[in-house]
């Protein structure tokens, strides 16, 4: 397969240094800079979190892609992010497969998805991969 793994997630923000520092504190990772317009932090699983200035092509914010992070305790993760200035945007809720999910918005306007899978939700995902899709409503 051509696509092997998520290598990086880039956030388009108004202040790359402040956003990178916020994530670095959250993840316990130092901030690096490729150049004055791109900061980065190493995240869990080797994923690189990049911070690029928002611009006309990529204004940032919650209208685009949301990356979901697997967590052990959804409520604790939501509380920890809120204590750092993130605000709850959606949820907490349960997916149809039974995972607990929530979406928050960081202080720079980017979305943060959280997922707390269960054995049943993992099993349902695997089972659905070998089943035909459900009919459209």
Buried (B, 14 or more C-beta within 10 A) or exposed (E): EEEEEEEEBBBBBEBBEEBBBBBBEBEEBEBBEEEEEBBBBBBEEEBBBBBBBBEEEBEBBBEEEBBBBEBEEBEEBBEEBEEBEBEEBBBBEEBEBBBBBBBBBBBBBBBBBBBBBBEEBEEBEEEEEEEEEEEEE
